Amino acid sequence: RKPLFSLSKDDLAKGKKILKKMGFKKNSWFVTTHVRDGNFKGVDAYRDSDINSFHEAFDEIINRGGYVIRMGSDDARPTDYKNKKFIDYAKSKFRSDFMDVFLCAQAKFMLGTSSGLSAVSRIFGVPILLVNYLPTGTIYGRKGDIFIPQNFISRKNNKRLTFKKTMSEPYSLGMTDGAYHNVLKVKLEKNSSGDIKNATKEMFDHTIYKKKYSSRDQRLQN
């Protein structure tokens, strides 16, 4: 069905003027990214991610011709990623409530983490790719959206839990760092830079460019 919200012609015109001031060329496209850290709302280790583990994914987007726009608050942790097509909007003079919504609504897709900003993209019909996502029981994707959870490592025997357990109660309902450590008795393993890059490649291939999955991968998804 159609997205819940859409931008008006006036909003589109206003946003495109600001994009031009930000250095965008006509007909350029971009991917937004929001990497949650503890600086804005406080530390939640199970939801926080390190933006420096996203550099390979940023390279993938830029090498395909796009811009990367880093969303967030002005106190977001700094990154040492350098590229003329990487815009640290979170720390720029262009940041505003209007542009927060405009960028989320106009991105080719949102590369996000366990935070609320990706929901803005979702209600405007923009595909979302969520990495390091927890808790798995709260995922809200549609067809075409992609997510990868963190790995759960048992604190008893140091073995990785199966994907089925990761997606099932009670492991799917951990809502605090203490719940994972003290109640579920697991350690959390973040997605690697390669994991995030591969998920980004899959987002392009199968959601953006509509490449068909192999019959094996389709069975796994089903």
C-alpha positions in Angstrom: 0.0 0.0 0.0 1.0 3.6 -0.3 3.2 5.2 2.4 1.4 6.9 5.3 3.0 10.3 4.5 4.4 12.2 1.6 6.1 15.6 1.2 4.3 18.4 -0.4 5.6 20.2 -3.6 6.6 23.2 -1.4 8.5 20.9 1.0 10.3 19.2 -1.9 11.3 22.5 -3.4 12.5 23.9 0.0 14.5 20.8 0.7 16.2 20.7 -2.7 17.3 24.3 -2.3 19.0 23.3 1.0 20.6 20.3 -0.6 22.1 22.6 -3.3 23.6 24.7 -0.5 25.0 21.5 1.0 26.9 20.9 -2.2 24.7 18.4 -3.9 24.7 18.3 -7.7 21.4 18.1 -9.6 19.9 14.6 -9.7 22.4 13.3 -7.1 21.1 10.6 -4.8 22.0 9.8 -1.2 21.6 7.2 1.6 21.0 8.4 5.1 22.7 6.7 8.0 22.0 6.9 11.7 24.4 5.1 14.0 23.1 5.2 17.6 25.6 6.0 20.3 25.3 6.9 24.0 25.9 10.6 23.7 22.3 11.7 23.1 20.1 9.6 25.3 22.6 7.7 27.5 24.4 4.4 27.0 22.5 1.3 26.0 25.4 -1.0 25.0 23.1 -3.5 23.4 21.7 -0.8 21.0 24.8 1.4 20.5 27.1 1.0 17.6 30.5 2.3 16.5 30.3 4.4 13.4 33.8 3.5 12.4 32.6 0.0 11.7 30.4 1.4 8.9 33.2 2.8 6.8 33.2 -0.2 4.4 29.5 0.3 3.9 30.0 4.0 3.2 32.6 3.1 0.6 30.1 0.7 -1.1 27.5 3.5 -1.3 29.9 6.1 -2.6 31.5 3.7 -5.1 28.0 3.2 -6.5 27.6 6.9 -7.1 25.7 8.1 -4.0 26.3 10.4 -1.1 26.2 9.3 2.5 24.5 11.7 4.9 25.1 11.0 8.6 22.1 11.9 10.7 21.9 12.5 14.4 22.3 15.1 17.1 25.2 17.6 17.2 26.8 15.7 20.1 27.1 12.5 18.1 30.4 10.8 18.4 32.9 12.0 15.8 34.1 9.8 12.9 37.4 9.9 11.1 35.8 8.9 7.8 36.9 11.3 5.0 35.3 11.6 1.6 33.8 14.6 -0.3 30.6 12.6 -0.7 30.3 11.9 3.0 28.3 14.7 4.7 28.3 14.8 8.5 24.9 16.5 8.6 24.6 15.8 12.3 27.3 18.4 13.0 26.5 20.8 10.2 24.9 24.2 10.1 22.1 22.7 7.9 20.7 20.6 10.6 17.1 21.3 11.4 13.8 19.6 12.3 12.6 20.1 8.7 15.8 18.7 7.1 15.7 15.7 9.5 12.4 14.7 8.1 13.2 15.7 4.5 16.4 13.7 4.3 14.8 10.6 5.9 11.9 10.9 3.4 14.0 11.4 0.3 16.9 8.9 0.8 17.4 5.9 -1.5 17.4 4.0 1.7 18.2 4.4 5.4 21.1 2.5 6.9 20.2 2.5 10.6 20.6 0.8 13.9 18.4 0.2 16.9 17.0 3.7 17.1 13.8 5.4 16.2 14.9 7.6 13.3 14.5 4.8 10.7 10.8 4.8 11.5 10.6 8.2 9.9 11.9 6.8 6.6 9.5 3.9 6.9 6.4 6.0 7.1 7.5 7.8 3.9 8.0 4.5 2.1 11.8 4.6 2.1 13.4 1.2 2.4 15.4 0.6 5.6 18.4 -1.5 6.4 19.0 -2.1 10.1 22.2 -3.6 11.4 23.3 -4.6 14.9 19.5 -4.7 15.5 18.1 -5.7 19.0 15.8 -6.7 20.4 14.8 -8.9 17.5 11.2 -9.1 18.7 10.6 -5.4 17.9 11.6 -5.5 14.2 9.1 -3.7 12.0 10.3 -4.2 8.4 8.3 -4.7 5.2 9.0 -6.7 2.1 12.3 -5.4 0.8 13.6 -4.1 4.1 16.6 -6.0 5.6 18.0 -6.4 9.1 20.8 -8.3 10.7 20.8 -8.9 14.5 23.8 -9.1 16.7 25.1 -12.6 17.5 24.4 -14.1 21.0 27.2 -15.9 22.7 26.4 -18.1 25.7 28.2 -17.1 28.8 28.0 -20.7 30.0 29.9 -22.4 27.2 31.0 -19.6 24.9 29.1 -21.0 22.0 27.0 -19.0 19.5 23.2 -19.4 19.9 21.3 -20.5 16.8 19.4 -18.0 14.7 16.2 -19.6 15.7 16.9 -19.0 19.4 18.0 -15.4 18.7 14.6 -14.8 17.1 12.6 -16.6 19.8 11.5 -15.8 23.3 13.0 -15.0 25.7 16.1 -13.9 23.7 14.0 -11.8 21.4 12.7 -9.6 24.2 15.8 -8.4 25.9 15.3 -4.7 26.6 18.2 -3.7 28.8 21.9 -4.5 29.1 21.3 -6.2 32.4 18.6 -8.5 30.9 21.1 -9.9 28.4 23.9 -10.3 30.9 22.1 -11.3 34.0 18.9 -13.0 32.9 19.6 -14.4 29.4 23.2 -15.1 30.3 24.6 -14.1 26.9 27.3 -11.8 25.5 26.5 -9.8 22.4 28.7 -9.7 19.4 28.4 -6.7 17.1 28.2 -7.1 13.3 31.6 -6.8 11.7 32.5 -4.1 9.1 32.2 -6.9 6.5 28.7 -7.9 7.7 27.5 -4.3 7.4 29.1 -3.9 4.0 27.5 -7.2 2.7 24.1 -6.2 4.0 24.5 -2.9 2.2 25.4 -4.7 -1.0 22.3 -6.9 -0.6 20.1 -3.8 -0.1 21.3 -2.4 -3.4 21.1 -5.7 -5.3 17.7 -7.0 -4.1 15.7 -4.0 -2.9 17.0 -1.1 -5.1 17.9 -3.0 -8.2 15.4 -5.9 -7.8 17.8 -8.7 -8.4 16.2 -12.1 -7.8 17.4 -14.2 -4.9 18.6 -17.7 -5.6 16.1 -20.5 -4.9 18.1 -21.5 -1.9 18.1 -18.0 -0.4 14.4 -17.6 -1.1 13.7 -20.8 0.9 15.8 -19.5 3.8 13.9 -16.2 3.8 10.6 -18.0 3.7 
